[in-house]
Amino acid sequence: MAAFNIIDFVLMDLLHISSDLIRDYSSTQEQLLYLVLIPHTVLLLFVYMFAGSISNMAIVGPVEHKGFKVLFGIVAYITIIFTGWYGNLLVPIFILWWQAALVVALILFSMSKLIINPASFRDMAMLANVVGGKANEKRASKKKVEKELRLVNEQITRVTPLAMGGNYTHQNELARLEGKRAQLEAVISTL
């Protein structure tokens, strides 16, 4: 009496996969990966998209009817499996589609990491302009304050001898100019 093999039962009896295709994959892990997992992932993606589009065409309205979408998905899945399309036709197509999708995704990923995206380059250039503009603005502001400080120092130099002579107006002007000099020096130290 032959022993019951669950893998053969699933692959040959339920999914209707030909024995020639099963022999292409020697180990059980390869059979499960290449004949069940990958094709079912692509099949479920297809069934999801198919059921959504049929549901939207059949039931027109602002809100998608999830019950009919699930019903169409289940019926499509059962039809594909029990008619034998899955095992005879779709498994090789789905495996090739999956491998092509992986290759394209790896190429796009590599290109996006190795080659700077023009949009991100534009964003980096704008950021550099903003940072450079702020630096130039800060530099111009510092030069303006330094120029004003030089003018105040010159005024202090002119007023000091007059204030030492005891003139009250010149003493007040000297105090005001020294206060202004202290403020300008504080501003320069922060820039």
Backbone hydrogen bonds, N-H to C=O, Kabsch-Sander energy under -0.5 kcal/mol:
donor,donor_aa,acceptor,acceptor_aa,energy
6,I,4,F,-0.6
9,F,5,N,-2.1
10,V,6,I,-2.6
11,L,7,I,-2.8
12,M,8,D,-2.8
13,D,8,D,-0.8
13,D,9,F,-1.2
14,L,9,F,-1.8
15,L,10,V,-2.3
17,I,11,L,-2.7
18,S,87,G,-0.6
22,I,18,S,-1.8
23,R,19,S,-2.1
24,D,20,D,-0.8
25,Y,22,I,-1.3
26,S,24,D,-0.6
31,Q,27,S,-2.2
32,L,28,T,-2.6
33,L,29,Q,-2.4
34,Y,30,E,-3.1
35,L,31,Q,-2.0
36,V,32,L,-0.9
37,L,32,L,-3.1
38,I,33,L,-2.6
40,H,36,V,-2.1
41,T,37,L,-2.2
42,V,38,I,-2.1
43,L,39,P,-2.8
44,L,40,H,-3.0
45,L,41,T,-1.7
46,F,42,V,-2.5
47,V,43,L,-3.1
48,Y,44,L,-2.3
49,M,45,L,-2.2
50,F,46,F,-3.0
51,A,47,V,-3.0
52,G,48,Y,-2.0
53,S,49,M,-2.2
54,I,50,F,-2.6
55,S,51,A,-2.4
56,N,52,G,-2.1
57,M,53,S,-1.9
58,A,54,I,-2.8
59,I,55,S,-2.4
60,V,58,A,-0.6
66,K,64,E,-1.0
69,K,65,H,-1.6
70,V,66,K,-2.4
71,L,67,G,-2.4
72,F,68,F,-3.0
73,G,69,K,-1.9
74,I,70,V,-2.5
75,V,71,L,-2.4
76,A,72,F,-2.3
77,Y,73,G,-2.3
78,I,74,I,-2.6
79,T,75,V,-2.4
80,I,76,A,-2.4
81,I,77,Y,-2.2
82,F,78,I,-2.9
83,T,79,T,-1.8
84,G,81,I,-0.9
85,W,80,I,-0.6
86,Y,80,I,-1.7
87,G,15,L,-0.7
88,N,84,G,-2.1
89,L,85,W,-2.0
90,L,85,W,-2.7
91,V,86,Y,-2.0
93,I,89,L,-0.9
94,F,90,L,-3.3
95,I,91,V,-2.3
96,L,92,P,-2.1
97,W,93,I,-2.7
98,W,94,F,-2.5
99,Q,95,I,-2.3
100,A,96,L,-2.6
101,A,97,W,-2.6
102,L,98,W,-2.3
103,V,99,Q,-2.2
104,V,100,A,-2.6
105,A,101,A,-2.4
106,L,102,L,-2.5
107,I,103,V,-2.3
108,L,104,V,-2.7
109,F,105,A,-2.5
110,S,106,L,-2.6
111,M,107,I,-2.7
112,S,108,L,-2.3
113,K,109,F,-1.5
114,L,110,S,-2.6
115,I,111,M,-2.4
121,F,117,N,-2.6
122,R,118,P,-2.4
123,D,119,A,-2.1
124,M,120,S,-2.5
125,A,121,F,-2.4
126,M,122,R,-2.4
127,L,123,D,-2.3
128,A,124,M,-2.5
129,N,125,A,-2.3
130,V,126,M,-2.3
131,V,127,L,-2.9
132,G,128,A,-3.2
133,G,129,N,-2.9
134,K,130,V,-2.5
135,A,131,V,-2.3
136,N,132,G,-2.8
137,E,133,G,-2.7
138,K,134,K,-2.5
139,R,135,A,-2.6
140,A,136,N,-2.8
141,S,137,E,-2.3
142,K,138,K,-2.5
143,K,139,R,-2.3
144,K,140,A,-2.1
145,V,141,S,-2.2
146,E,142,K,-2.6
147,K,143,K,-2.4
148,E,144,K,-2.2
149,L,145,V,-2.3
150,R,146,E,-2.2
151,L,147,K,-2.1
152,V,148,E,-2.3
153,N,149,L,-2.6
154,E,150,R,-2.3
155,Q,151,L,-2.2
156,I,152,V,-2.6
157,T,153,N,-2.3
158,R,154,E,-1.8
159,V,155,Q,-2.4
160,T,156,I,-2.4
162,L,158,R,-0.5
163,A,159,V,-2.4
164,M,160,T,-1.9
165,G,161,P,-0.8
166,G,163,A,-1.4
167,N,162,L,-1.0
168,Y,166,G,-0.5
171,Q,167,N,-1.9
172,N,168,Y,-2.2
173,E,169,T,-2.1
174,L,170,H,-2.4
175,A,171,Q,-2.2
176,R,172,N,-2.4
177,L,173,E,-2.5
178,E,174,L,-2.4
179,G,175,A,-2.0
180,K,176,R,-2.2
181,R,177,L,-2.4
182,A,178,E,-2.0
183,Q,179,G,-2.0
184,L,180,K,-2.6
185,E,181,R,-2.5
186,A,182,A,-1.9
187,V,183,Q,-2.2
188,I,184,L,-2.4
189,S,185,E,-1.9
190,T,186,A,-1.0
191,L,187,V,-1.1
